[in-house]
Amino acid sequence: MNIENIDRRRFLQLGLLSSSGVLVGSLYAFSNREVKKEFKTYDDLRHYDWGYVVDTTRCIGCGSCVRACKIENNVPDTFFRTWVERYEINKNDVVRVDSPNGALESFQNNNFEKDVEKAFFVPKLCNHCINSACTQVCPVGASFHSPDGVVLIDKEHCVGCGYCVQACPYGCRYIDPVKGTADKCTLCYHRIQHGEAPACVNACPRNARIFGNLKDPKSKIRKILHQRRYGLLKPDLGTNPKCYYIGLDREVK
Amino acid sequence: MKDKSHIITIFSLVIIFVIIGFIVDWFLHPESFDKYGHYRWNAVNEILSQKVVNQNIKTCAKCHDNIYQLHQKDAHYNVPCVDCHGAGNLHVTFHQGGKDSAKITKAQAVIGKKYTLEGCLFCHRKLKSRPSDFPQINQEEHYKFLNVKSLSTKCIECHSPHEPIFLLTDVKESRLHPIVYKCTDCHDKKPVRDFNEVPDHPKIFECKDCHSDIVKSFDERPHHKYVECRTCHLFHKENETVGRMYKNGNAKFCLLCHEKKDFKSDKYPPKIEWPSHLGNLKFLVNVDQRICLDCHSNQIHKMNLKANSNPHPNNWKFEHKKYVNAKSDVKQVYACGFCHTKNDCYNCHQVEIPHSEDFIQGGHKDVVAKKGKQVCAKCHNQDFCAQCH
């Protein structure tokens, strides 16, 4: 067909055909991209507000949670998203705190030979504060609160400046030596959205870690927070942690 | 109008910079940033796509139901599978089949078993910082107590990990026992006086405060040197006021100490061969339903049994009082026949035991005529016959 011989009708027909072809093709291309996987929408997530309770009176310091977290999230050696601290106080009010290798292989011997007045374990993890210091200092918006109240890190966007590691008053963040980005506890975000408990809660043999939805009035965590007396870590900093500790001692910081 | 033109220049420059700024922002702004806040919304979905590694106990129960049932009834019911067996994600995807299973070799799918000595001690090593109601051992003392020769002997040689203390009854059916005692736990009625007004009224309650008879007789028996009440009457604190009491009398539980094994020396405690011990008890029926306490309860508290005088020790009536003194409907259940076959009784007594219904009417005359009055005296008092004759 010679392009100079084309009349107006034929031109319009061709134009319509080619544009509809582009439209169908692009629709097909876009639909393929959308199919990738169906995830939760923003409104789905607004139904939740995840909270965490640590019952220090029940913890036996076995380190199952630490091991489970390492495997679940592929946490590099010498870094921990959750760890267990041991507090020992003797008769003269001398306090010794230790956490050998984050309690990855539990604890060996008592620190004091004798005269231990009081001793207990405190498991620690990210407190998922409501007014978190770490998200405020992020210069690129890579650290953020998810709609269901979990403090997360966008690892694709993070530049690894380390401000958040400095800002966290609980020492819950680290720079991943492999990727060079900040990393922290996500409350096993991939598990909780599929109805599973976080790996540490799943692994705890003593029910010392309780996890649940604070927005659901019937949830177990709400019941416990109503019945038991709990404390927060460093409440004076005004970070409003969402990790509640039952049986907290004044020595614990 | 010279002034006006340079104002226009400035304004147009500003507008150009703003437009350039928008264009640069358009290129640098990540997709879905600022959609719902100052972050990349797609990052949430990226984090969500991470794979679940640690498996839930319910996933394991789908295939290994028999072990799950066993595990749920015993003291380790709260310990999830992942603690000892590892995460198990490869194992599950391999056996579920589907696309992903082809990538996993059979060797990778084998589940790990971390039943090392150290693995058990992660939880059960004796530490001051562990809650006192949690079972914990000093390994050296524990092995010395049982006369285990080598310190590297594994815990699983005696304790089954799924069923560590062989509870007789299900954990969940065990009895609730109060920790803060009410007056009515010991007294029949609520006392008029407050306990502070009573001199020498105990404040910290021990077993003997309520169960004095049993504890007193327990102190006279050989066991009291080595074990406590809590060794068999396991106590598990549930909350501030209440705990769970499980009574443990399973034969396998007694065998934890008393079974003869290669790694134990022959010193105390007395040990028996198992299961050949059961083979010696041919006079018993329902042997597999028997527990050690059926015969040996007197070793623990109350009652004194002369050794090796089964089935009729000197105080057999006292020993069998549960069966002898029971009310009639219970007696039928616990009659001698529950443990002993009819032939067992007849072989010695030459009389049908328990006696048939017409025994008093006529049957006993023939027996006495044949065997003499001594037959009656074996069980009954000497003046028993004189009551009628």
Interface residues (C-beta under 8 A of the other chain):
Chain A: K37 F39 K40 Y42 L45 T57 R58 I60 G61 C62 G63 S64 A68 I71 E72 N73 R86 Y87 E88 E105 S106 F107 Q108 N109 N110 F112 V116 A119 F120 F121 G141 A142 S143 F144 H145 S146 P147 L152 D154 K155 E156 H157 T186 Y189 H190 R191 Q193 H194 E196 A197 A199 N202 A203 C204 P205 R206 N207
Chain B: P30 F33 Y36 G37 H38 Y39 R40 W41 A43 V44 N45 E46 I47 L48 S49 Q50 K51 V52 V53 N54 N56 H76 N78 V79 P80 V82 D83 G86 A87 E118 L121 F122 C123 R125 L127 K128 S129 R130 P131 F134
